[in-house]
Amino acid sequence: MMKIWIPKNREDLKNHLNDPLFKNAYFLMLSSVTSAGSGFFFWLLLK
């Protein structure tokens, strides 16, 4: 069973986001969501 990490306080979250691996992973996810959303609205407006 996989454990899901949940921050207990702001300090834990701050330390988590200071790790370059996690920071880059979140930027990649945000980029994918932004790209998909932009494409969706582009085709919605085009039709």
PDB file of N, CA, C, O and CB in Angstrom:
ATOM      1  N   MET A   1       0.845  -1.177   0.000  1.00  0.00           N
ATOM      2  CA  MET A   1       0.000   0.000   0.000  1.00  0.00           C
ATOM      3  C   MET A   1       0.893   1.245   0.000  1.00  0.00           C
ATOM      4  O   MET A   1       1.882   1.309   0.730  1.00  0.00           O
ATOM      5  CB  MET A   1      -0.963  -0.004   1.226  1.00  0.00           C
ATOM      6  N   MET A   2       0.539   2.214  -0.813  1.00  0.00           N
ATOM      7  CA  MET A   2       1.326   3.434  -0.930  1.00  0.00           C
ATOM      8  C   MET A   2       0.900   4.464   0.106  1.00  0.00           C
ATOM      9  O   MET A   2      -0.290   4.687   0.330  1.00  0.00           O
ATOM     10  CB  MET A   2       1.197   4.016  -2.333  1.00  0.00           C
ATOM     11  N   LYS A   3       1.898   5.087   0.734  1.00  0.00           N
ATOM     12  CA  LYS A   3       1.607   6.126   1.706  1.00  0.00           C
ATOM     13  C   LYS A   3       1.543   7.477   1.008  1.00  0.00           C
ATOM     14  O   LYS A   3       2.382   7.773   0.157  1.00  0.00           O
ATOM     15  CB  LYS A   3       2.664   6.140   2.824  1.00  0.00           C
ATOM     16  N   ILE A   4       0.582   8.281   1.348  1.00  0.00           N
ATOM     17  CA  ILE A   4       0.460   9.631   0.817  1.00  0.00           C
ATOM     18  C   ILE A   4       0.957  10.605   1.864  1.00  0.00           C
ATOM     19  O   ILE A   4       0.515  10.585   3.013  1.00  0.00           O
ATOM     20  CB  ILE A   4      -1.004   9.950   0.409  1.00  0.00           C
ATOM     21  N   TRP A   5       1.893  11.469   1.449  1.00  0.00           N
ATOM     22  CA  TRP A   5       2.466  12.434   2.379  1.00  0.00           C
ATOM     23  C   TRP A   5       1.553  13.649   2.481  1.00  0.00           C
ATOM     24  O   TRP A   5       1.198  14.250   1.467  1.00  0.00           O
ATOM     25  CB  TRP A   5       3.888  12.853   1.933  1.00  0.00           C
ATOM     26  N   ILE A   6       1.177  14.007   3.692  1.00  0.00           N
ATOM     27  CA  ILE A   6       0.364  15.192   3.956  1.00  0.00           C
ATOM     28  C   ILE A   6       1.138  16.061   4.937  1.00  0.00           C
ATOM     29  O   ILE A   6       1.531  15.586   6.003  1.00  0.00           O
ATOM     30  CB  ILE A   6      -1.060  14.812   4.520  1.00  0.00           C
ATOM     31  N   PRO A   7       1.365  17.335   4.593  1.00  0.00           N
ATOM     32  CA  PRO A   7       2.137  18.192   5.501  1.00  0.00           C
ATOM     33  C   PRO A   7       1.383  18.436   6.810  1.00  0.00           C
ATOM     34  O   PRO A   7       0.168  18.631   6.818  1.00  0.00           O
ATOM     35  CB  PRO A   7       2.458  19.534   4.823  1.00  0.00           C
ATOM     36  N   LYS A   8       2.123  18.421   7.898  1.00  0.00           N
ATOM     37  CA  LYS A   8       1.520  18.638   9.213  1.00  0.00           C
ATOM     38  C   LYS A   8       1.402  20.127   9.547  1.00  0.00           C
ATOM     39  O   LYS A   8       0.491  20.546  10.261  1.00  0.00           O
ATOM     40  CB  LYS A   8       2.340  17.930  10.288  1.00  0.00           C
ATOM     41  N   ASN A   9       2.345  20.919   9.016  1.00  0.00           N
ATOM     42  CA  ASN A   9       2.325  22.357   9.262  1.00  0.00           C
ATOM     43  C   ASN A   9       3.036  23.079   8.111  1.00  0.00           C
ATOM     44  O   ASN A   9       3.509  22.441   7.170  1.00  0.00           O
ATOM     45  CB  ASN A   9       2.998  22.695  10.628  1.00  0.00           C
ATOM     46  N   ARG A  10       3.108  24.389   8.189  1.00  0.00           N
ATOM     47  CA  ARG A  10       3.708  25.167   7.108  1.00  0.00           C
ATOM     48  C   ARG A  10       5.191  24.882   6.939  1.00  0.00           C
ATOM     49  O   ARG A  10       5.710  24.930   5.824  1.00  0.00           O
ATOM     50  CB  ARG A  10       3.502  26.639   7.356  1.00  0.00           C
ATOM     51  N   GLU A  11       5.865  24.590   8.023  1.00  0.00           N
ATOM     52  CA  GLU A  11       7.306  24.313   7.953  1.00  0.00           C
ATOM     53  C   GLU A  11       7.580  23.026   7.161  1.00  0.00           C
ATOM     54  O   GLU A  11       8.517  22.971   6.366  1.00  0.00           O
ATOM     55  CB  GLU A  11       7.901  24.198   9.378  1.00  0.00           C
ATOM     56  N   ASP A  12       6.761  21.999   7.383  1.00  0.00           N
ATOM     57  CA  ASP A  12       6.901  20.761   6.613  1.00  0.00           C
ATOM     58  C   ASP A  12       6.656  21.019   5.131  1.00  0.00           C
ATOM     59  O   ASP A  12       7.383  20.510   4.277  1.00  0.00           O
ATOM     60  CB  ASP A  12       5.927  19.687   7.132  1.00  0.00           C
ATOM     61  N   LEU A  13       5.632  21.810   4.830  1.00  0.00           N
ATOM     62  CA  LEU A  13       5.326  22.131   3.441  1.00  0.00           C
ATOM     63  C   LEU A  13       6.456  22.941   2.806  1.00  0.00           C
ATOM     64  O   LEU A  13       6.824  22.700   1.656  1.00  0.00           O
ATOM     65  CB  LEU A  13       4.005  22.903   3.352  1.00  0.00           C
ATOM     66  N   LYS A  14       7.001  23.891   3.546  1.00  0.00           N
ATOM     67  CA  LYS A  14       8.099  24.716   3.045  1.00  0.00           C
ATOM     68  C   LYS A  14       9.325  23.860   2.746  1.00  0.00           C
ATOM     69  O   LYS A  14       9.967  24.033   1.710  1.00  0.00           O
ATOM     70  CB  LYS A  14       8.453  25.813   4.059  1.00  0.00           C
ATOM     71  N   ASN A  15       9.649  22.943   3.645  1.00  0.00           N
ATOM     72  CA  ASN A  15      10.786  22.043   3.422  1.00  0.00           C
ATOM     73  C   ASN A  15      10.549  21.132   2.228  1.00  0.00           C
ATOM     74  O   ASN A  15      11.473  20.849   1.465  1.00  0.00           O
ATOM     75  CB  ASN A  15      11.053  21.203   4.669  1.00  0.00           C
ATOM     76  N   HIS A  16       9.321  20.675   2.065  1.00  0.00           N
ATOM     77  CA  HIS A  16       8.968  19.812   0.934  1.00  0.00           C
ATOM     78  C   HIS A  16       9.139  20.558  -0.388  1.00  0.00           C
ATOM     79  O   HIS A  16       9.680  20.005  -1.346  1.00  0.00           O
ATOM     80  CB  HIS A  16       7.517  19.303   1.074  1.00  0.00           C
ATOM     81  N   LEU A  17       8.684  21.804  -0.445  1.00  0.00           N
ATOM     82  CA  LEU A  17       8.759  22.572  -1.686  1.00  0.00           C
ATOM     83  C   LEU A  17      10.167  23.092  -1.974  1.00  0.00           C
ATOM     84  O   LEU A  17      10.439  23.512  -3.099  1.00  0.00           O
ATOM     85  CB  LEU A  17       7.793  23.732  -1.629  1.00  0.00           C
ATOM     86  N   ASN A  18      11.062  23.076  -0.997  1.00  0.00           N
ATOM     87  CA  ASN A  18      12.442  23.476  -1.232  1.00  0.00           C
ATOM     88  C   ASN A  18      13.264  22.370  -1.892  1.00  0.00           C
ATOM     89  O   ASN A  18      14.374  22.616  -2.364  1.00  0.00           O
ATOM     90  CB  ASN A  18      13.087  23.883   0.073  1.00  0.00           C
ATOM     91  N   ASP A  19      12.724  21.165  -1.924  1.00  0.00           N
ATOM     92  CA  ASP A  19      13.406  20.061  -2.592  1.00  0.00           C
ATOM     93  C   ASP A  19      13.236  20.228  -4.102  1.00  0.00           C
ATOM     94  O   ASP A  19      12.105  20.262  -4.588  1.00  0.00           O
ATOM     95  CB  ASP A  19      12.849  18.678  -2.111  1.00  0.00           C
ATOM     96  N   PRO A  20      14.340  20.334  -4.860  1.00  0.00           N
ATOM     97  CA  PRO A  20      14.228  20.572  -6.306  1.00  0.00           C
ATOM     98  C   PRO A  20      13.448  19.493  -7.053  1.00  0.00           C
ATOM     99  O   PRO A  20      12.779  19.793  -8.042  1.00  0.00           O
ATOM    100  CB  PRO A  20      15.599  20.682  -6.903  1.00  0.00           C
ATOM    101  N   LEU A  21      13.521  18.243  -6.597  1.00  0.00           N
ATOM    102  CA  LEU A  21      12.796  17.168  -7.271  1.00  0.00           C
ATOM    103  C   LEU A  21      11.293  17.415  -7.234  1.00  0.00           C
ATOM    104  O   LEU A  21      10.622  17.319  -8.262  1.00  0.00           O
ATOM    105  CB  LEU A  21      13.122  15.819  -6.628  1.00  0.00           C
ATOM    106  N   PHE A  22      10.765  17.730  -6.061  1.00  0.00           N
ATOM    107  CA  PHE A  22       9.330  17.963  -5.930  1.00  0.00           C
ATOM    108  C   PHE A  22       8.920  19.270  -6.597  1.00  0.00           C
ATOM    109  O   PHE A  22       7.868  19.345  -7.231  1.00  0.00           O
ATOM    110  CB  PHE A  22       8.927  17.978  -4.457  1.00  0.00           C
ATOM    111  N   LYS A  23       9.751  20.300  -6.455  1.00  0.00           N
ATOM    112  CA  LYS A  23       9.435  21.592  -7.064  1.00  0.00           C
ATOM    113  C   LYS A  23       9.314  21.454  -8.586  1.00  0.00           C
ATOM    114  O   LYS A  23       8.370  21.968  -9.185  1.00  0.00           O
ATOM    115  CB  LYS A  23      10.516  22.638  -6.704  1.00  0.00           C
ATOM    116  N   ASN A  24      10.263  20.766  -9.201  1.00  0.00           N
ATOM    117  CA  ASN A  24      10.220  20.571 -10.651  1.00  0.00           C
ATOM    118  C   ASN A  24       9.039  19.696 -11.070  1.00  0.00           C
ATOM    119  O   ASN A  24       8.432  19.927 -12.116  1.00  0.00           O
ATOM    120  CB  ASN A  24      11.526  19.947 -11.135  1.00  0.00           C
ATOM    121  N   ALA A  25       8.717  18.700 -10.261  1.00  0.00           N
ATOM    122  CA  ALA A  25       7.579  17.833 -10.575  1.00  0.00           C
ATOM    123  C   ALA A  25       6.277  18.631 -10.565  1.00  0.00           C
ATOM    124  O   ALA A  25       5.424  18.449 -11.433  1.00  0.00           O
ATOM    125  CB  ALA A  25       7.496  16.664  -9.574  1.00  0.00           C
ATOM    126  N   TYR A  26       6.128  19.525  -9.566  1.00  0.00           N
ATOM    127  CA  TYR A  26       4.912  20.341  -9.507  1.00  0.00           C
ATOM    128  C   TYR A  26       4.847  21.330 -10.666  1.00  0.00           C
ATOM    129  O   TYR A  26       3.764  21.584 -11.193  1.00  0.00           O
ATOM    130  CB  TYR A  26       4.841  21.093  -8.178  1.00  0.00           C
ATOM    131  N   PHE A  27       5.985  21.893 -11.074  1.00  0.00           N
ATOM    132  CA  PHE A  27       5.993  22.781 -12.233  1.00  0.00           C
ATOM    133  C   PHE A  27       5.619  22.038 -13.511  1.00  0.00           C
ATOM    134  O   PHE A  27       4.907  22.584 -14.354  1.00  0.00           O
ATOM    135  CB  PHE A  27       7.363  23.430 -12.391  1.00  0.00           C
ATOM    136  N   LEU A  28       6.089  20.800 -13.666  1.00  0.00           N
ATOM    137  CA  LEU A  28       5.723  20.003 -14.836  1.00  0.00           C
ATOM    138  C   LEU A  28       4.232  19.688 -14.858  1.00  0.00           C
ATOM    139  O   LEU A  28       3.600  19.750 -15.913  1.00  0.00           O
ATOM    140  CB  LEU A  28       6.527  18.707 -14.863  1.00  0.00           C
ATOM    141  N   MET A  29       3.664  19.347 -13.691  1.00  0.00           N
ATOM    142  CA  MET A  29       2.227  19.081 -13.620  1.00  0.00           C
ATOM    143  C   MET A  29       1.419  20.336 -13.937  1.00  0.00           C
ATOM    144  O   MET A  29       0.424  20.270 -14.659  1.00  0.00           O
ATOM    145  CB  MET A  29       1.851  18.550 -12.232  1.00  0.00           C
ATOM    146  N   LEU A  30       1.846  21.475 -13.400  1.00  0.00           N
ATOM    147  CA  LEU A  30       1.163  22.737 -13.663  1.00  0.00           C
ATOM    148  C   LEU A  30       1.236  23.091 -15.144  1.00  0.00           C
ATOM    149  O   LEU A  30       0.264  23.579 -15.720  1.00  0.00           O
ATOM    150  CB  LEU A  30       1.770  23.862 -12.817  1.00  0.00           C
ATOM    151  N   SER A  31       2.386  22.844 -15.754  1.00  0.00           N
ATOM    152  CA  SER A  31       2.555  23.111 -17.174  1.00  0.00           C
ATOM    153  C   SER A  31       1.615  22.246 -18.017  1.00  0.00           C
ATOM    154  O   SER A  31       1.016  22.732 -18.976  1.00  0.00           O
ATOM    155  CB  SER A  31       4.007  22.869 -17.586  1.00  0.00           C
ATOM    156  N   SER A  32       1.486  20.985 -17.665  1.00  0.00           N
ATOM    157  CA  SER A  32       0.589  20.086 -18.398  1.00  0.00           C
ATOM    158  C   SER A  32      -0.867  20.520 -18.279  1.00  0.00           C
ATOM    159  O   SER A  32      -1.601  20.522 -19.268  1.00  0.00           O
ATOM    160  CB  SER A  32       0.743  18.656 -17.888  1.00  0.00           C
ATOM    161  N   VAL A  33      -1.280  20.886 -17.078  1.00  0.00           N
ATOM    162  CA  VAL A  33      -2.661  21.320 -16.858  1.00  0.00           C
ATOM    163  C   VAL A  33      -2.929  22.622 -17.608  1.00  0.00           C
ATOM    164  O   VAL A  33      -3.988  22.783 -18.215  1.00  0.00           O
ATOM    165  CB  VAL A  33      -2.944  21.502 -15.347  1.00  0.00           C
ATOM    166  N   THR A  34      -1.980  23.544 -17.570  1.00  0.00           N
ATOM    167  CA  THR A  34      -2.132  24.813 -18.274  1.00  0.00           C
ATOM    168  C   THR A  34      -2.225  24.601 -19.779  1.00  0.00           C
ATOM    169  O   THR A  34      -3.057  25.215 -20.447  1.00  0.00           O
ATOM    170  CB  THR A  34      -0.968  25.742 -17.948  1.00  0.00           C
ATOM    171  N   SER A  35      -1.379  23.741 -20.307  1.00  0.00           N
ATOM    172  CA  SER A  35      -1.398  23.445 -21.739  1.00  0.00           C
ATOM    173  C   SER A  35      -2.716  22.791 -22.159  1.00  0.00           C
ATOM    174  O   SER A  35      -3.298  23.157 -23.180  1.00  0.00           O
ATOM    175  CB  SER A  35      -0.222  22.533 -22.105  1.00  0.00           C
ATOM    176  N   ALA A  36      -3.176  21.838 -21.380  1.00  0.00           N
ATOM    177  CA  ALA A  36      -4.435  21.165 -21.698  1.00  0.00           C
ATOM    178  C   ALA A  36      -5.609  22.133 -21.612  1.00  0.00           C
ATOM    179  O   ALA A  36      -6.491  22.112 -22.469  1.00  0.00           O
ATOM    180  CB  ALA A  36      -4.661  19.979 -20.754  1.00  0.00           C
ATOM    181  N   GLY A  37      -5.628  22.973 -20.595  1.00  0.00           N
ATOM    182  CA  GLY A  37      -6.703  23.961 -20.462  1.00  0.00           C
ATOM    183  C   GLY A  37      -6.701  24.973 -21.588  1.00  0.00           C
ATOM    184  O   GLY A  37      -7.761  25.334 -22.100  1.00  0.00           O
ATOM    185  N   SER A  38      -5.522  25.437 -21.979  1.00  0.00           N
ATOM    186  CA  SER A  38      -5.425  26.385 -23.086  1.00  0.00           C
ATOM    187  C   SER A  38      -5.902  25.761 -24.385  1.00  0.00           C
ATOM    188  O   SER A  38      -6.617  26.397 -25.160  1.00  0.00           O
ATOM    189  CB  SER A  38      -3.991  26.879 -23.241  1.00  0.00           C
ATOM    190  N   GLY A  39      -5.510  24.518 -24.623  1.00  0.00           N
ATOM    191  CA  GLY A  39      -5.961  23.818 -25.832  1.00  0.00           C
ATOM    192  C   GLY A  39      -7.458  23.611 -25.840  1.00  0.00           C
ATOM    193  O   GLY A  39      -8.102  23.754 -26.879  1.00  0.00           O
ATOM    194  N   PHE A  40      -8.013  23.279 -24.700  1.00  0.00           N
ATOM    195  CA  PHE A  40      -9.462  23.081 -24.603  1.00  0.00           C
ATOM    196  C   PHE A  40     -10.209  24.359 -24.950  1.00  0.00           C
ATOM    197  O   PHE A  40     -11.150  24.330 -25.743  1.00  0.00           O
ATOM    198  CB  PHE A  40      -9.849  22.614 -23.195  1.00  0.00           C
ATOM    199  N   PHE A  41      -9.797  25.488 -24.361  1.00  0.00           N
ATOM    200  CA  PHE A  41     -10.493  26.748 -24.635  1.00  0.00           C
ATOM    201  C   PHE A  41     -10.235  27.246 -26.042  1.00  0.00           C
ATOM    202  O   PHE A  41     -11.100  27.897 -26.628  1.00  0.00           O
ATOM    203  CB  PHE A  41     -10.073  27.806 -23.638  1.00  0.00           C
ATOM    204  N   PHE A  42      -9.066  26.960 -26.604  1.00  0.00           N
ATOM    205  CA  PHE A  42      -8.791  27.336 -27.994  1.00  0.00           C
ATOM    206  C   PHE A  42      -9.775  26.651 -28.930  1.00  0.00           C
ATOM    207  O   PHE A  42     -10.400  27.299 -29.769  1.00  0.00           O
ATOM    208  CB  PHE A  42      -7.345  26.973 -28.383  1.00  0.00           C
ATOM    209  N   TRP A  43      -9.909  25.316 -28.778  1.00  0.00           N
ATOM    210  CA  TRP A  43     -10.813  24.589 -29.665  1.00  0.00           C
ATOM    211  C   TRP A  43     -12.268  24.901 -29.371  1.00  0.00           C
ATOM    212  O   TRP A  43     -13.104  24.827 -30.272  1.00  0.00           O
ATOM    213  CB  TRP A  43     -10.577  23.100 -29.547  1.00  0.00           C
ATOM    214  N   LEU A  44     -12.591  25.246 -28.138  1.00  0.00           N
ATOM    215  CA  LEU A  44     -13.950  25.629 -27.789  1.00  0.00           C
ATOM    216  C   LEU A  44     -14.317  26.933 -28.505  1.00  0.00           C
ATOM    217  O   LEU A  44     -15.424  27.068 -29.026  1.00  0.00           O
ATOM    218  CB  LEU A  44     -14.099  25.783 -26.253  1.00  0.00           C
ATOM    219  N   LEU A  45     -13.395  27.882 -28.529  1.00  0.00           N
ATOM    220  CA  LEU A  45     -13.640  29.154 -29.200  1.00  0.00           C
ATOM    221  C   LEU A  45     -13.590  29.033 -30.714  1.00  0.00           C
ATOM    222  O   LEU A  45     -14.285  29.766 -31.418  1.00  0.00           O
ATOM    223  CB  LEU A  45     -12.637  30.177 -28.743  1.00  0.00           C
ATOM    224  N   LEU A  46     -12.777  28.116 -31.221  1.00  0.00           N
ATOM    225  CA  LEU A  46     -12.619  27.974 -32.661  1.00  0.00           C
ATOM    226  C   LEU A  46     -13.862  27.395 -33.322  1.00  0.00           C
ATOM    227  O   LEU A  46     -14.181  27.756 -34.455  1.00  0.00           O
ATOM    228  CB  LEU A  46     -11.425  27.102 -32.966  1.00  0.00           C
ATOM    229  N   LYS A  47     -14.558  26.518 -32.645  1.00  0.00           N
ATOM    230  CA  LYS A  47     -15.730  25.865 -33.244  1.00  0.00           C
ATOM    231  C   LYS A  47     -16.913  26.732 -33.192  1.00  0.00           C
ATOM    232  O   LYS A  47     -17.986  26.341 -33.652  1.00  0.00           O
ATOM    233  CB  LYS A  47     -16.038  24.576 -32.569  1.00  0.00           C
TER     234      LYS A  47
END
